[in-house]
Amino acid sequence: MSGFQITCANRSTSGTIVRVGGQGWSLGVHEAIVKIMTGQLRLNILVGNKSFDVGVRGEANNAYLALEPDGQALHDFAELPSC
């Protein structure tokens, strides 16, 4: 299992995150969700001076990336620049 820090995100016109990325990497959200759920990938994000793990909340087509342990949806972070 490998881990990466999310430093950017691409959004759809409705504001939903469709890709996440960082230095030298980028994944579609669905691919990231599958890899997290199967234990193939760990993601984290730096908010202020604090690092949070990124997990998956919801099921099937309603699954989304969220900060752990509080469950705040990743798409709530408007300060993530585009990749």
Helices and strands as residue ranges (DSSP letters): E 2-6, E 8-11, E 17-22, E 25-28, H 29-37, E 41-47, E 50-57, G 60-62, E 64-68, G 74-76
